[in-house]
């Protein structure tokens, strides 16, 4: 009996299952290797040419896109020649293979290498530089790292995330009942179009402080002086540290409320109108409808948005670095990673911080994915 002589849906014996597994592995490994080798050869050929740069650029785009498309077409044609039971089982691996190869090369392998580097001191991987888990011990005992953990957990997660979710939910509910819904949502969502570095520059002007004898160009200090107070560089005001972190958390809320609002608004519009009307007929007030119908109905969405924002707050970097550079008691995990890796040139210690940050994010990410699965976001 021929290896491929199978009826669709028929069970495969152990020998043919092994053959199928080998074919899947070949598709997942050989196809990306062929694609990368062919594209690399083509790009090297173009690079060695003496044509104008715009011609080389155009040819590279055509070669890259066209070459990948041609390879997919060829392999897809080969699979179409197989019986349906084999083609249907192998086809997903044809398209997943390159994606897995790219993820492995650019994500999985760098993580492994980062962990490997974290086992050595700042002089790099070498037998005499091996320090084992000493860098990880330092991560949890260093004063600045303890400060960074405190700021990330207390200010960014326990204060920033609930404020962002709460304001986003309130704005979504109120805007949903307003005749100016589109305009209101557009204004709230507008900061999402600004980069985090740009937001830091904008809020630097908001917090700008000048001597009291000069006119204040910073909005906050202009209000403070008008009320009889003294102007302060609020994010750098060490006399109130660590609560000066709140002035940075405000920027996160300003930026991310639009994201939370859009997700909550979509979830609220998914609540059946009949359910709301039935509650009103039974005499429920608007607050009762909100707490007893809306919140339970969109509970899974609230959890998903909250975990997404928590993941972001664990990795926050741009705003802190632009506003204070991590000084004045505002260190976070990411600023310490950057400082150790690229300023102090301590690759081992910086890599250990990166691994700790990755481990901290993974449980939240897994929980977030489980919520997506329960909502049938993917199977």
C-alpha positions in Angstrom: 0.0 0.0 0.0 1.3 3.4 -1.0 2.4 5.8 1.9 -0.1 8.4 0.7 -2.9 6.0 -0.1 -5.3 7.4 2.5 -8.9 8.3 2.6 -9.7 11.7 4.2 -10.3 11.2 7.9 -8.8 7.8 8.0 -6.6 6.9 11.0 -2.9 6.8 10.3 -0.8 3.8 11.5 2.3 4.6 13.7 4.7 4.4 10.7 2.7 6.9 8.7 2.3 9.2 11.7 6.1 9.3 12.0 6.4 10.0 8.3 3.8 12.8 8.7 5.7 14.2 11.7 8.9 14.2 9.7 7.2 16.0 6.8 5.9 18.6 9.2 9.3 19.2 10.6 10.8 19.5 7.1 8.2 22.0 6.1 8.7 24.0 9.3 12.5 24.0 9.0 13.5 23.4 5.4 11.0 26.0 3.9 12.3 28.9 6.1 15.9 27.9 5.5 15.4 27.8 1.7 13.5 31.1 1.9 16.2 32.8 4.0 19.0 31.4 1.9 17.4 32.5 -1.4 16.5 36.0 -0.1 20.0 36.4 1.4 21.7 35.4 -1.9 19.5 37.8 -3.8 20.2 40.7 -1.4 23.9 40.1 -1.5 23.7 40.1 -5.3 21.9 43.4 -5.3 24.3 44.8 -2.7 27.3 44.0 -4.9 25.7 45.8 -7.9 26.5 49.4 -9.0 23.0 50.5 -9.9 21.5 53.7 -8.4 20.3 53.3 -4.8 16.6 53.8 -5.7 16.8 51.0 -8.3 18.5 48.6 -5.8 15.9 49.5 -3.2 13.0 48.9 -5.6 14.6 45.6 -6.7 15.1 44.5 -3.1 11.4 45.1 -2.2 10.3 43.2 -5.3 12.7 40.4 -4.7 11.8 40.1 -1.0 8.0 40.2 -1.4 8.0 38.3 -4.7 10.5 35.7 -3.6 8.6 34.8 -0.4 5.3 34.8 -2.4 6.9 32.5 -5.0 8.2 30.1 -2.4 4.8 29.9 -0.7 3.2 29.2 -4.1 5.6 26.4 -4.9 5.3 24.7 -1.6 1.5 25.1 -1.6 1.4 23.5 -5.1 3.5 20.6 -3.9 1.0 20.0 -1.0 -1.9 20.2 -3.4 -0.5 17.2 -5.2 -0.8 15.1 -2.0 -4.0 13.3 -0.9 -6.4 15.6 1.0 -5.7 14.0 4.4 -2.0 14.8 4.0 -2.4 18.2 2.5 -4.9 19.4 5.1 -2.6 18.2 7.9 0.6 19.7 6.4 -0.7 23.0 5.1 -0.9 24.9 8.4 2.8 24.0 9.1 3.8 25.5 5.7 2.5 28.9 6.8 3.4 28.6 10.5 7.0 27.4 9.8 8.5 30.8 8.8 6.7 32.6 11.6 8.0 30.1 14.1 11.5 30.4 12.6 11.4 34.2 12.9 10.0 34.1 16.5 12.7 31.6 17.5 15.5 33.6 15.9 14.4 37.0 17.2 12.7 36.1 20.4 13.5 32.7 21.9 17.2 32.6 21.1 17.8 36.2 22.4 16.1 35.3 25.7 18.4 32.2 26.1 21.4 34.3 25.2 20.4 37.0 27.7 20.0 34.5 30.5 23.5 33.0 29.5 25.1 36.5 29.7 23.4 37.2 33.0 25.6 34.4 34.6 28.8 36.4 34.0 30.1 39.7 35.3 30.6 42.9 33.3 33.6 41.6 31.4 31.4 39.2 29.4 31.1 35.4 28.9 34.4 33.7 29.8 35.2 30.9 32.2 37.0 33.3 34.6 34.1 35.8 34.5 31.4 33.3 35.6 29.5 34.4 38.6 26.5 32.1 38.6 23.4 33.7 40.2 25.3 36.5 41.8 23.7 39.1 39.5 20.2 37.9 40.5 21.1 38.2 44.1 22.3 41.8 43.4 19.0 42.6 41.6 17.0 41.9 44.8 19.5 43.4 47.2 20.7 46.6 45.5 19.1 49.8 46.9 18.2 51.3 43.5 16.6 48.0 42.4 14.5 47.9 45.5 13.5 51.5 44.8 12.6 50.5 41.2 10.5 47.5 42.4 8.7 49.7 44.9 7.9 52.3 42.2 6.7 49.8 39.7 4.5 47.9 42.1 3.1 50.7 44.3 2.9 53.7 42.0 2.6 52.3 38.5 0.6 49.1 39.1 -1.4 49.8 42.3 -2.1 53.4 41.5 -1.6 54.0 37.8 -3.4 50.8 36.5 -6.6 51.3 38.6 -6.8 55.0 37.7 -6.5 54.3 34.0 -9.1 51.5 34.1 -11.5 53.5 36.3 -11.3 56.7 34.2 -11.6 54.7 31.0 -14.7 52.9 32.2 -16.3 56.1 33.5 -15.6 58.0 30.2 -17.0 55.0 28.2 -20.2 54.9 30.2 -20.8 58.7 30.1 -19.8 59.1 26.5 -22.2 56.2 25.5 -25.1 58.3 26.9 -24.1 61.6 25.3 -25.2 63.0 22.0 -21.6 64.2 21.5 -20.2 60.7 21.9 -18.0 60.7 18.8 -16.4 64.1 19.6 -15.9 63.2 23.3 -14.3 59.9 22.5 -12.1 61.5 19.8 -10.7 64.0 22.3 -10.1 61.4 25.0 -8.4 59.0 22.5 -6.3 61.8 21.0 -3.3 61.3 23.3 -3.0 57.7 22.1 -1.7 59.2 18.8 1.3 60.8 20.7 4.5 58.8 21.3 5.5 58.3 24.9 8.6 60.4 24.3 6.4 63.2 22.8 4.1 62.9 25.8 7.1 63.3 28.1 8.2 66.5 26.3 4.6 67.9 26.5 4.3 67.2 30.2 7.8 68.7 30.8 6.3 72.0 29.7 3.2 71.4 32.0 5.6 70.9 35.0 8.1 73.6 34.0 9.2 75.6 37.0 10.8 79.1 37.0 11.8 81.4 39.9 8.8 83.0 41.4 9.8 86.5 40.2 9.5 85.3 36.6 6.2 84.5 34.8 5.5 80.8 35.0 5.2 79.0 31.6 4.3 75.7 33.2 0.6 75.2 33.5 0.7 73.5 37.0 3.1 76.1 38.5 1.1 79.0 37.0 -1.9 77.7 39.0 0.2 77.1 42.1 1.6 80.6 42.0 -1.8 82.1 41.4 -3.0 80.4 44.5 -0.1 81.8 46.5 2.2 78.8 46.5 5.8 78.3 45.4 6.7 76.9 42.0 8.3 73.4 42.1 9.9 71.1 39.6 7.3 68.5 40.7 8.6 65.3 39.2 12.1 66.2 40.6 10.8 67.5 44.0 12.7 65.2 46.3 11.2 66.6 49.5 8.0 64.7 48.7 9.8 61.6 47.3 8.7 58.9 46.6 5.3 60.5 46.0 6.8 62.6 43.2 6.2 59.5 41.1 2.5 60.4 41.1 3.3 63.2 38.7 4.7 60.7 36.2 1.8 58.3 36.7 -0.5 61.1 35.7 1.1 60.9 32.2 0.4 57.2 31.9 -3.3 57.8 32.8 -3.5 60.6 30.3 -2.1 58.4 27.6 -3.9 55.1 28.2 -7.4 56.2 29.2 -8.3 56.4 25.5 -7.2 52.8 25.0 -9.3 51.6 28.0 -12.3 53.7 26.9 -12.4 52.2 23.4 -12.3 48.6 24.7 -14.9 49.3 27.4 -17.2 51.2 24.9 -17.2 48.3 22.6 -18.0 45.9 25.4 -20.8 48.1 26.7 -22.4 48.3 23.3 -22.5 44.5 23.3 -24.9 44.5 26.3 -28.4 43.6 25.0 -30.7 46.6 25.0 -33.5 44.4 26.2 -31.6 43.6 29.4 -31.2 47.3 30.2 -34.8 48.1 29.4 -36.1 45.2 31.5 -34.1 46.5 34.4 -35.5 50.0 34.0 -39.0 48.6 33.8 -38.4 46.8 37.1 -37.5 50.1 38.7 -33.7 49.9 38.7 -31.9 53.2 38.8 -28.9 54.1 36.6 -26.4 53.3 39.4 -28.1 49.9 40.0 -27.9 49.2 36.2 -24.2 50.1 36.2 -23.2 48.0 39.2 -25.5 45.1 38.9 -25.8 44.7 35.1 -23.0 46.5 33.2 -20.1 45.6 35.5 -20.9 41.9 35.7 -21.5 41.7 32.0 -18.2 43.3 31.0 -16.2 41.8 33.9 -13.9 39.7 31.7 -13.2 42.8 29.5 -12.3 44.8 32.6 -9.8 42.0 33.7 -8.3 41.9 30.2 -7.8 45.6 30.0 -6.4 45.7 33.5 -3.9 43.0 32.9 -2.8 44.6 29.6 -2.1 47.9 31.4 -0.3 46.1 34.2 2.0 44.5 31.6 2.7 48.0 30.2 3.4 49.5 33.6 5.9 46.7 34.4 7.8 47.7 31.3 7.4 51.5 31.5 10.5 53.4 30.4 10.0 56.2 28.0 8.1 58.6 30.2 10.4 58.2 33.2 13.6 58.5 31.2 12.4 61.7 29.4 11.0 63.3 32.5 13.6 62.5 35.2 16.1 60.0 33.8 15.1 57.8 36.7 16.6 60.2 39.2 15.0 61.9 42.3 13.5 58.6 43.5 11.7 57.7 40.3 13.7 54.7 39.2 11.8 51.8 37.5 12.9 48.4 36.5 13.4 49.4 32.8 15.5 52.5 33.6 17.8 50.4 35.8 18.1 47.9 33.0 19.0 50.6 30.5 21.4 52.3 32.9 23.3 49.1 33.8 23.4 47.8 30.2 24.2 50.9 28.2 25.6 53.5 30.7 27.5 51.3 33.2 28.3 48.7 30.5 27.6 45.9 32.9 26.0 43.5 30.5 25.7 40.7 33.1 23.8 42.7 35.6 21.7 44.4 33.0 20.8 41.0 31.5 19.8 39.7 34.9 17.4 42.7 35.3 16.0 41.9 31.8 15.3 38.3 32.8 13.7 39.3 36.1 11.4 41.8 34.2 10.5 39.0 31.7 9.7 36.6 34.5 7.5 39.3 36.1 5.6 39.9 32.9 5.0 36.3 31.9 2.4 35.3 34.6 0.3 38.4 33.8 0.6 37.7 30.1 -0.5 34.0 30.6 -3.5 35.2 32.6 -4.3 37.7 29.9 -4.2 35.0 27.2 -6.4 32.7 29.3 -8.9 35.5 29.4 -8.8 35.8 25.6 -9.3 32.1 25.3 -12.4 32.2 27.6 -13.8 35.0 25.5 -13.0 32.9 22.4 -10.6 35.6 21.1 -8.7 32.6 19.7 -8.7 28.9 20.1 
